[in-house]
Amino acid sequence: MERKICGWTLALALVWAMGGTTANAQSWQGVGEMPLDYRAYVRDFNTGDDRGLVEKYFTADTQMISGSGVRIGHKGMNEFLAWAHDGVREIIRPQVVMWDKDHIFAEIDMDFIASKARPDFTFGALQAGDILTVKFFAHYTVVNGKIKTLKTMTWKPETGVTKAPKLGDHAGQRAAFIGYTRAFSGGLADQYSSFYADDVKLHLSSVGDLSGKKAIVDFYTKMFRTVREDLVINQIVYDDNAIVGDFVSVFTAVEDAPEFVVAPLKKGESIRVPVFVYYTLRDGLISDIRVARSGPPGK
């Protein structure tokens, strides 16, 4: 009787989800113990260690079945994940998880966070700093504590999904910050400015304060015409209120820049400036940026 009830519950959950209602909070329920520790699976998935995940949680003859094809065994899984995650972090955010002794069903909001351009990405072209969320339904068949079969189906991207705050201490938010730095270094104004609050303030000792998203974008758009800035990360500390980073700003002249504020540069020349940057966060967005040099510039 319990298994029959659970089957009906899974079916009703699928019907409910396909009705377009977005879950406000996670729901985890099932019959008996989970056939595997799905919370641990989500945690390990979100580290980005794909090979470790496949080895730990999937049988040697596993099958992953989706609209894009069938992947068989560890080799097939690893090859697919290496392609899918090239420059893209995939983050699971479970909304509803249900189980019996042999199966797990999950409604998942899946975030895809780009750190480089992926024009060929399955769910749509991505630039560094883009975050795309896709609703997944996943059915796992578990044998002896490992996943024998994984079947997935998806909705159209950004349909019926929840959205997480962009920045903070969660694995996905950390990945999003890396995407932000790559978008900034690539001069992708639409992408990097999407991480700013409208009233963001930037404090630079060399030029003074810049107030508002537009002022910051205008400043860097003009600078990047002659000098590009690449943020090289040494160390970062995250929490939900601030991100603090030890960086090297590498300035490279794409045209002669005799009046560049750090030092005159000829086309092709670069100068490295070590800096500490303190990003204040509000509601997952950057509301204040304070930059201080932490050492002398060097070519």
N, C-alpha and C positions, 0 to 999 in steps of 0.2 A: 504493500500500500504506500509506503513512504516513497519508493522510487517512482511510482505512478504520479503521486502528487507533485514530486519534484519535477517530473517531465512536463506536467501541465504548467507549473510555475515558470519553467524556462520558456515555454511557448508563449505564455502571457507576457513575460518580460520582453520577448522579441517583438510581439505585436505592439506593446506599449511604446517601446523605443522607436519603432518605425512610424509611429503616429506623429513624431516630430517633437515630443516633449523633451526638454533638456533637463537632466537631473541636476538638482541643486546641491546634492551631497552624495557621497559614495554610499552604496548599499552592498553589503556582503552577507550572504546567507546561503545555507545549503543543508544537505542531509549528511550527518556524520562528519567525520574528519575530511579535510581536503585530501584528494589523492596525491597532491604535491603542495608544497608551501608556496602559494601563488604570490603572497606578499614578498617573499624572498626573491621569487622569479622577477617581479617588477623591479625591485631594488637592483638586482644584478643586470637586468636588461638596460636600465637607465645609466649604468656606468659606461656603456659603450664598448665593453669587452665582448665582442660578438663570438669569437672563437671559444672563450671561456664559457659563455652562456650555452652555446650549442653542445659542448662537451658535457656540461653539468646537468642539463635539463632534458636533452633529447636523446632518444634511442638511436643506435647506430643505423637502423633502417627507417628512420623517421620519414614522414612525408608532410610537406607543407603545400596545401592546395589553395590557390587563390585565383582571382580572375585573370592574372597575368601568367599563370602557368603552374606546373607542379615541380617542386624541388624535392629530390630524393636523397636521403642520407646526409651525413655530416658534410661531405664534400659539396653536394648541391646547395645546402643551406649556407655554407660559408662563402661560396662563390657569389650567391645572390646577395647576401648581406654586405659583402665587400663592395659590390657595385652600388647597391642602394645607399650605403652609408658613406660613400666617397664624398667628403665635404659636407655631409648632412648628418646631424645627430637626430636620432629618433627617440622620443620620450613617451612612455606609456603613462596615461592618467586614467585609471579605471573609474568607471562611473557605476556600473552594476556588475557584481561578480556572484555567480551561483554555481553549485556543484552537487554531485553525488559521488559515489565511491569510485567511479571510472571516468568522470567527465568534469570539465570546468567550462562554463560559458561566461564570456565577459563582453560587456559593452564598454568600449574604450574610446576616449578622445586622444588621438595620437598627434603629437606635435612634431613637425619636421623643421629643423632649425639649420639654416644654411650658413656655412662659413666660407663658401666660394661659389662661383657661378655654376649652376647645374641646369643648362637649357634643356637637357634630355630627361629631367626627372619625371617619374611616373605620373605624379599628380599635378604637374604643371611646372613651367620654367621657374627657376629660383635664382636670385642674386644673393650675394653675401648679406647677411642681416635679415633676410626674409624668414618669417615663421608662418608655416602653413599647418592648419589643423584639420584632420580628417577623422570622421566617425568610422570606427571599425566594430564589427561583430566577430568575435573569435570563439571557436569551439575546439577545445583541446581534449583528445582522448588519451588517457594516461594508463600506462602499463608498468607495474612494478616501480612506481614513483617517477617515471620519465615519460615525456610526451612522445607518443607513437604517431599521432596524426594531429596536425593543426590545420583547420579550415578557417578561412577569413573571407569576409565580404565588407565592402565599403560603400559609403555614400559619396556624393559629390563633395569635393573639398569645401570646408567652411559652412557646411549645411548641418544644422541641428547640434552644433558643438558648443561646449563651454570653452572659455579662453582663460588661461592662467595669466597672472601679472607677469610682465616681460622679464623683469630683473629681480633678483633676490638670491636666496641660499639654496633653492632646490636645484637638482641636477640639470633640469631643463633651463632654468634661469641662468645658471652658470654658463651653459652652452650658448644661450642667447647673448650673453655679454661678449663672448669670443666672437660671435657673429657680428655684434656691433663694432668691435675693433677692426674686423676685416672690412666691413662696409665703410668705416671712416677712412681706413688706409686706402681703400679703392676709390675714394671720392664719390661714393654713392649717396648723395644727399637725401633722397627720399627714404632710403633704408636707414641710415644712421640717425637721421632726425626723428624717425618714428619712435626712438627710445627716449626722447626728451619730453618733459612736460612743456606745455605752451609757454609758461613763465620761467623756464630754465634760465639760470645765470652762469656764465663762464667767467672765471677770474684768472687773468693772465698778467703777470707782472710786467711783461714787455709791452702790452697794448692797453691794459686797463680792463674794465668790466664790460662784458657783452650781455645784454638782457633780452631774453626772448629767443624762441626757436629760429625765427627768421634772421635775426641779427647774427647768430652763430653760423647759420648756413651761408649767409651772404659773405661773411668774413672768410670762411674757408674756401668757398667757391672762387673768390677772387685770388686768394693765396695759391690755390692749387693750379692756377693757370701758369704759374712760373715755378713754384716749389711744391712738391708733394711730401706729405708726412706719413711715415709708416710707423705704427705703434708696435714695438717689440716688447713682449711681456716677459718680465723676470719672475714676478711673484704677485699673486692677488689674494686678498682676504675678502670673503663675502659674508654679509648677513642681509636680512630683509630691510634694513634701514640705510645701509651704505655699502659701497664697494671701494676698497683701498688698493691701489696698485703701485708696484715698483716697475716702471717702464723705461725704455730707451726710445725717445722720439728720433727717428732717422729722417732728416730733411734732405731731399734730393732735388736739384734744380733741373727742370725740364726745359727751361729757357734761362738765359743769363739773368741773374737776380742780384745786381750790385747793391741794392738797398735793402736786402733781406734783413729782418730785424735781428736774427741770431748772428749772422756773419755774411759778408758778400760771397756769393756763389756764382761760378760759371756753369754753363750748361753741362750736366753730367756729374758735377761734383756733389758730394754728400757731406753732411756733418751730423754727428751723433750727440744728443743731449739727454743725459740721464735725468729722469723726473719722477717725483711722487705725485700721484693724482688721487684726490679724494672725491668720490661721487656720492652725493647725498640722494637717496631714493625717496620717492613719495608715490604710493600706489603702484609700485613696480616700474616707475619711470624716473629718469634722472632729472632732478630739480635744481641741482647746484653742482658745479665742477670747480674744484680748486687745484691749481697746478703749481708746483714748486720745484725748482731745479735741485737735484741731489748731488751734483758734481759738475765739473767744468766740461764744456763742449769739446769734442775731439773729432777731427776729420778721419 
